[in-house]
Amino acid sequence: MTADNTDRLTRLEILVTEQEKTIEELSGQVAGQWKVIEGMRRKLDALTDRFLVLEEQTAPDIPVTKPPHY
């Protein structure tokens, strides 16, 4: 191998190593964000259930009657 090829190979190896590190960091960030999203989804589901229960408790019972013109 010539010196130019050796230098080129070294630069490529350094680049690959840096990219592997970046990929690992991004993977960790995505995993962390996924945990946050799952937690938020559970909270949203719980709040939705709570809202529906409260809505049912406070909704007035509307009697079914015929309008006066019938």
N, CA, C and O atoms as a GROMACS GRO file, in nm:
protein
  280
    1MET      N    1   0.083  -0.119   0.000
    1MET     CA    2   0.000   0.000   0.000
    1MET      C    3   0.086   0.124   0.000
    1MET      O    4   0.192   0.128   0.062
    2THR      N    5   0.039   0.222  -0.070
    2THR     CA    6   0.111   0.349  -0.071
    2THR      C    7   0.072   0.430   0.051
    2THR      O    8  -0.026   0.399   0.120
    3ALA      N    9   0.149   0.532   0.076
    3ALA     CA   10   0.122   0.619   0.191
    3ALA      C   11  -0.014   0.686   0.177
    3ALA      O   12  -0.085   0.703   0.275
    4ASP      N   13  -0.050   0.725   0.053
    4ASP     CA   14  -0.180   0.789   0.031
    4ASP      C   15  -0.295   0.692   0.063
    4ASP      O   16  -0.394   0.731   0.125
    5ASN      N   17  -0.280   0.568   0.021
    5ASN     CA   18  -0.383   0.468   0.049
    5ASN      C   19  -0.394   0.439   0.198
    5ASN      O   20  -0.503   0.421   0.252
    6THR      N   21  -0.281   0.435   0.265
    6THR     CA   22  -0.280   0.411   0.410
    6THR      C   23  -0.349   0.526   0.482
    6THR      O   24  -0.429   0.504   0.573
    7ASP      N   25  -0.318   0.649   0.442
    7ASP     CA   26  -0.382   0.767   0.502
    7ASP      C   27  -0.533   0.765   0.476
    7ASP      O   28  -0.613   0.796   0.565
    8ARG      N   29  -0.570   0.730   0.355
    8ARG     CA   30  -0.712   0.725   0.319
    8ARG      C   31  -0.784   0.619   0.402
    8ARG      O   32  -0.894   0.643   0.453
    9LEU      N   33  -0.723   0.502   0.416
    9LEU     CA   34  -0.781   0.395   0.495
    9LEU      C   35  -0.795   0.436   0.642
    9LEU      O   36  -0.896   0.407   0.705
   10THR      N   37  -0.696   0.502   0.694
   10THR     CA   38  -0.700   0.549   0.833
   10THR      C   39  -0.814   0.649   0.852
   10THR      O   40  -0.888   0.640   0.949
   11ARG      N   41  -0.827   0.743   0.759
   11ARG     CA   42  -0.936   0.842   0.768
   11ARG      C   43  -1.071   0.772   0.762
   11ARG      O   44  -1.162   0.808   0.838
   12LEU      N   45  -1.086   0.673   0.675
   12LEU     CA   46  -1.213   0.600   0.663
   12LEU      C   47  -1.243   0.522   0.792
   12LEU      O   48  -1.358   0.518   0.836
   13GLU      N   49  -1.141   0.462   0.850
   13GLU     CA   50  -1.162   0.389   0.976
   13GLU      C   51  -1.203   0.484   1.088
   13GLU      O   52  -1.290   0.450   1.169
   14ILE      N   53  -1.143   0.600   1.093
   14ILE     CA   54  -1.181   0.700   1.194
   14ILE      C   55  -1.325   0.744   1.171
   14ILE      O   56  -1.403   0.756   1.266
   15LEU      N   57  -1.361   0.769   1.047
   15LEU     CA   58  -1.497   0.811   1.012
   15LEU      C   59  -1.599   0.705   1.053
   15LEU      O   60  -1.703   0.737   1.110
   16VAL      N   61  -1.570   0.580   1.024
   16VAL     CA   62  -1.661   0.470   1.060
   16VAL      C   63  -1.675   0.462   1.212
   16VAL      O   64  -1.786   0.443   1.262
   17THR      N   65  -1.566   0.476   1.284
   17THR     CA   66  -1.571   0.472   1.430
   17THR      C   67  -1.656   0.586   1.485
   17THR      O   68  -1.736   0.566   1.577
   18GLU      N   69  -1.640   0.705   1.430
   18GLU     CA   70  -1.720   0.820   1.475
   18GLU      C   71  -1.868   0.799   1.442
   18GLU      O   72  -1.954   0.834   1.522
   19GLN      N   73  -1.896   0.742   1.327
   19GLN     CA   74  -2.035   0.717   1.288
   19GLN      C   75  -2.098   0.610   1.378
   19GLN      O   76  -2.216   0.621   1.413
   20GLU      N   77  -2.023   0.509   1.413
   20GLU     CA   78  -2.075   0.406   1.504
   20GLU      C   79  -2.111   0.467   1.639
   20GLU      O   80  -2.214   0.435   1.697
   21LYS      N   81  -2.025   0.556   1.688
   21LYS     CA   82  -2.052   0.623   1.816
   21LYS      C   83  -2.178   0.708   1.805
   21LYS      O   84  -2.261   0.708   1.896
   22THR      N   85  -2.192   0.781   1.696
   22THR     CA   86  -2.310   0.864   1.675
   22THR      C   87  -2.436   0.780   1.668
   22THR      O   88  -2.539   0.815   1.727
   23ILE      N   89  -2.430   0.669   1.598
   23ILE     CA   90  -2.545   0.580   1.586
   23ILE      C   91  -2.585   0.526   1.724
   23ILE      O   92  -2.703   0.520   1.755
   24GLU      N   93  -2.488   0.486   1.804
   24GLU     CA   94  -2.517   0.436   1.939
   24GLU      C   95  -2.582   0.545   2.024
   24GLU      O   96  -2.678   0.518   2.097
   25GLU      N   97  -2.531   0.668   2.015
   25GLU     CA   98  -2.588   0.778   2.092
   25GLU      C   99  -2.732   0.806   2.048
   25GLU      O  100  -2.821   0.825   2.131
   26LEU      N  101  -2.755   0.809   1.917
   26LEU     CA  102  -2.890   0.834   1.866
   26LEU      C  103  -2.985   0.721   1.905
   26LEU      O  104  -3.101   0.746   1.937
   27SER      N  105  -2.937   0.599   1.902
   27SER     CA  106  -3.020   0.486   1.941
   27SER      C  107  -3.062   0.499   2.087
   27SER      O  108  -3.177   0.472   2.122
   28GLY      N  109  -2.970   0.540   2.172
   28GLY     CA  110  -3.001   0.562   2.313
   28GLY      C  111  -3.103   0.673   2.331
   28GLY      O  112  -3.193   0.661   2.414
   29GLN      N  113  -3.090   0.779   2.255
   29GLN     CA  114  -3.184   0.890   2.263
   29GLN      C  115  -3.323   0.847   2.216
   29GLN      O  116  -3.423   0.883   2.278
   30VAL      N  117  -3.329   0.770   2.109
   30VAL     CA  118  -3.458   0.722   2.058
   30VAL      C  119  -3.524   0.631   2.162
   30VAL      O  120  -3.644   0.641   2.186
   31ALA      N  121  -3.447   0.544   2.223
   31ALA     CA  122  -3.501   0.454   2.326
   31ALA      C  123  -3.556   0.535   2.444
   31ALA      O  124  -3.663   0.504   2.496
   32GLY      N  125  -3.483   0.638   2.485
   32GLY     CA  126  -3.530   0.723   2.594
   32GLY      C  127  -3.657   0.798   2.558
   32GLY      O  128  -3.749   0.809   2.639
   33GLN      N  129  -3.662   0.849   2.436
   33GLN     CA  130  -3.781   0.921   2.392
   33GLN      C  131  -3.900   0.826   2.381
   33GLN      O  132  -4.014   0.866   2.408
   34TRP      N  133  -3.877   0.703   2.342
   34TRP     CA  134  -3.985   0.606   2.332
   34TRP      C  135  -4.045   0.579   2.470
   34TRP      O  136  -4.166   0.567   2.484
   35LYS      N  137  -3.959   0.571   2.572
   35LYS     CA  138  -4.008   0.552   2.709
   35LYS      C  139  -4.095   0.670   2.751
   35LYS      O  140  -4.200   0.651   2.813
   36VAL      N  141  -4.052   0.791   2.718
   36VAL     CA  142  -4.130   0.911   2.751
   36VAL      C  143  -4.264   0.907   2.679
   36VAL      O  144  -4.368   0.936   2.739
   37ILE      N  145  -4.263   0.871   2.552
   37ILE     CA  146  -4.388   0.865   2.474
   37ILE      C  147  -4.482   0.762   2.533
   37ILE      O  148  -4.602   0.788   2.545
   38GLU      N  149  -4.432   0.645   2.571
   38GLU     CA  150  -4.516   0.542   2.630
   38GLU      C  151  -4.576   0.590   2.762
   38GLU      O  152  -4.693   0.565   2.789
   39GLY      N  153  -4.497   0.659   2.843
   39GLY     CA  154  -4.548   0.714   2.968
   39GLY      C  155  -4.657   0.817   2.943
   39GLY      O  156  -4.759   0.818   3.011
   40MET      N  157  -4.636   0.902   2.846
   40MET     CA  158  -4.736   1.003   2.811
   40MET      C  159  -4.863   0.936   2.757
   40MET      O  160  -4.974   0.982   2.786
   41ARG      N  161  -4.848   0.831   2.681
   41ARG     CA  162  -4.964   0.760   2.628
   41ARG      C  163  -5.046   0.700   2.742
   41ARG      O  164  -5.169   0.708   2.742
   42ARG      N  165  -4.978   0.640   2.840
   42ARG     CA  166  -5.050   0.584   2.956
   42ARG      C  167  -5.123   0.693   3.032
   42ARG      O  168  -5.238   0.674   3.073
   43LYS      N  169  -5.058   0.807   3.052
   43LYS     CA  170  -5.123   0.918   3.123
   43LYS      C  171  -5.243   0.971   3.044
   43LYS      O  172  -5.347   1.001   3.102
   44LEU      N  173  -5.228   0.981   2.913
   44LEU     CA  174  -5.338   1.028   2.830
   44LEU      C  175  -5.456   0.931   2.837
   44LEU      O  176  -5.571   0.973   2.848
   45ASP      N  177  -5.428   0.802   2.832
   45ASP     CA  178  -5.534   0.702   2.843
   45ASP      C  179  -5.606   0.713   2.977
   45ASP      O  180  -5.729   0.707   2.983
   46ALA      N  181  -5.528   0.730   3.085
   46ALA     CA  182  -5.588   0.742   3.218
   46ALA      C  183  -5.672   0.869   3.227
   46ALA      O  184  -5.782   0.866   3.283
   47LEU      N  185  -5.623   0.979   3.174
   47LEU     CA  186  -5.698   1.105   3.177
   47LEU      C  187  -5.824   1.096   3.091
   47LEU      O  188  -5.928   1.150   3.128
   48THR      N  189  -5.815   1.028   2.979
   48THR     CA  190  -5.932   1.010   2.893
   48THR      C  191  -6.040   0.929   2.966
   48THR      O  192  -6.157   0.965   2.964
   49ASP      N  193  -5.997   0.821   3.031
   49ASP     CA  194  -6.092   0.740   3.108
   49ASP      C  195  -6.156   0.823   3.219
   49ASP      O  196  -6.277   0.818   3.240
   50ARG      N  197  -6.074   0.898   3.289
   50ARG     CA  198  -6.125   0.982   3.399
   50ARG      C  199  -6.223   1.086   3.346
   50ARG      O  200  -6.328   1.110   3.406
   51PHE      N  201  -6.189   1.148   3.235
   51PHE     CA  202  -6.277   1.249   3.176
   51PHE      C  203  -6.411   1.188   3.138
   51PHE      O  204  -6.516   1.247   3.164
   52LEU      N  205  -6.409   1.069   3.077
   52LEU     CA  206  -6.534   1.004   3.036
   52LEU      C  207  -6.621   0.971   3.156
   52LEU      O  208  -6.744   0.986   3.151
   53VAL      N  209  -6.559   0.926   3.265
   53VAL     CA  210  -6.635   0.896   3.387
   53VAL      C  211  -6.698   1.023   3.442
   53VAL      O  212  -6.816   1.025   3.476
   54LEU      N  213  -6.618   1.130   3.449
   54LEU     CA  214  -6.670   1.256   3.500
   54LEU      C  215  -6.780   1.311   3.410
   54LEU      O  216  -6.878   1.366   3.459
   55GLU      N  217  -6.763   1.296   3.282
   55GLU     CA  218  -6.863   1.344   3.187
   55GLU      C  219  -6.995   1.269   3.206
   55GLU      O  220  -7.103   1.328   3.203
   56GLU      N  221  -6.985   1.138   3.227
   56GLU     CA  222  -7.106   1.059   3.249
   56GLU      C  223  -7.174   1.099   3.380
   56GLU      O  224  -7.297   1.100   3.388
   57GLN      N  225  -7.096   1.132   3.481
   57GLN     CA  226  -7.152   1.169   3.611
   57GLN      C  227  -7.220   1.306   3.608
   57GLN      O  228  -7.318   1.328   3.679
   58THR      N  229  -7.170   1.395   3.528
   58THR     CA  230  -7.222   1.532   3.528
   58THR      C  231  -7.322   1.558   3.416
   58THR      O  232  -7.390   1.660   3.419
   59ALA      N  233  -7.332   1.470   3.320
   59ALA     CA  234  -7.424   1.491   3.208
   59ALA      C  235  -7.568   1.479   3.258
   59ALA      O  236  -7.602   1.380   3.323
   60PRO      N  237  -7.650   1.577   3.230
   60PRO     CA  238  -7.789   1.567   3.274
   60PRO      C  239  -7.863   1.462   3.192
   60PRO      O  240  -7.835   1.441   3.074
   61ASP      N  241  -7.957   1.397   3.259
   61ASP     CA  242  -8.040   1.302   3.186
   61ASP      C  243  -8.145   1.381   3.109
   61ASP      O  244  -8.232   1.445   3.168
   62ILE      N  245  -8.135   1.377   2.980
   62ILE     CA  246  -8.228   1.452   2.896
   62ILE      C  247  -8.346   1.362   2.867
   62ILE      O  248  -8.332   1.258   2.802
   63PRO      N  249  -8.464   1.402   2.914
   63PRO     CA  250  -8.580   1.317   2.889
   63PRO      C  251  -8.618   1.320   2.741
   63PRO      O  252  -8.608   1.423   2.675
   64VAL      N  253  -8.660   1.209   2.693
   64VAL     CA  254  -8.704   1.199   2.555
   64VAL      C  255  -8.853   1.233   2.553
   64VAL      O  256  -8.937   1.154   2.598
   65THR      N  257  -8.884   1.349   2.503
   65THR     CA  258  -9.024   1.393   2.495
   65THR      C  259  -9.053   1.441   2.355
   65THR      O  260  -8.963   1.479   2.280
   66LYS      N  261  -9.179   1.439   2.321
   66LYS     CA  262  -9.219   1.488   2.190
   66LYS      C  263  -9.229   1.640   2.198
   66LYS      O  264  -9.272   1.695   2.299
   67PRO      N  265  -9.189   1.706   2.091
   67PRO     CA  266  -9.206   1.852   2.089
   67PRO      C  267  -9.354   1.889   2.101
   67PRO      O  268  -9.440   1.808   2.067
   68PRO      N  269  -9.384   2.010   2.150
   68PRO     CA  270  -9.520   2.050   2.173
   68PRO      C  271  -9.609   2.046   2.049
   68PRO      O  272  -9.731   2.032   2.063
   69HIS      N  273  -9.555   2.058   1.931
   69HIS     CA  274  -9.638   2.065   1.811
   69HIS      C  275  -9.688   1.928   1.764
   69HIS      O  276  -9.760   1.922   1.664
   70TYR      N  277  -9.654   1.819   1.832
   70TYR     CA  278  -9.703   1.686   1.793
   70TYR      C  279  -9.832   1.656   1.860
   70TYR      O  280  -9.889   1.548   1.839
   0.00000   0.00000   0.00000
